[in-house]
């Protein structure tokens, strides 16, 4: 195993995946510290400031922690994981070692350098996040068939933005899943489900499972 430069990590923990096509699966989460975005609904504000020094984590640390927990699924999240360049070789090495690797990214950083074996989950920012102007359009062209695209919905306007993105980029037929979820305690679940069904969108409605298993404010889950 080669030794790679460490990354600045807010927290690393073992839990269940709460979202996406692998919801409910045990997963090792590596939450990187720092993010350029300031989404109005961000639920991890403690991981935004790049100036905060967290844990120095190497690929060896991730592998040891995953093996300790007998877990073959690793997800990099944030913050924004792709803002730290050292994460790219770490992703590649974990893939080399047979781990299933996913990266949840805010969509403002190119996924071009993400290993083809890893799963990019692009959280496209809708207007109510106040960050939609920072979406990186080229990412829509870089999507692979095993990637996922997520929209977090805070209003009907957000939904209509997401629907148009899905149509404009033919996302229903190009990626493994298009995900839609509500900003917690902002949009009624039944309203978003109703809109999806009325428009006959081929998307996956999702709940943030971890916020129902634990209190929504609980960290490290």
Secondary structure, 3 states (H helix, E strand, C coil): CCCCCCEEEEEEEEEECCCCCCCCCEEEEEEECCCCCCCCCCCCHHHCCCCCCCEEECHHHHHHHHHHCCCCEEEEECCCHHHCCHHHHHHHHHHHCCCEEEEEECCCCCCCCCCCCCEEEEEECCHHHCCHHHCCCCHHHHCCCCCEEEEEECCHHHHHHHHHHHHHCCHHHHCCEEEEEECCCCCCHHHHHHHHHHHCCCCEECCCCHHHHCCCCCCCC
